[in-house]
Amino acid sequence: RRDSLPGYRALLRVEGPDGRDYGDAGAWLTLPSGPAQGGKILYLWSTLLTAPQGSTLLGDALTWLLPETMAGGG
């Protein structure tokens, strides 16, 4: 599972009406090694951004992202 990877944190999960788990729709990854060690990736499933709440979600993500990256958090 991705959530067992070092530096990986699931932020959003998608579940269907029948209870089927569709996996992570949002995640935060801090690269643990290699030339980009310490680099950070924010993943948001693009379909989330086309939903009616998409602009709010993007705004919330950016509000959260700025302090996380500026302070070296995550």
TAKABEL-V489084 format. One line per field, one symbol per residue. psi: psi as a letter, one per 30 degrees, with the letter a starting at -180 (. if undefined). Layout:
BEGIN
psi: ???
END
This chain:
BEGIN
psi: keffkkfkjkeklkklfgfkjgakfklkkjkflafgkflkkkkkkefefflfgeeeeeeeeeeeeeeeeefgl.
END
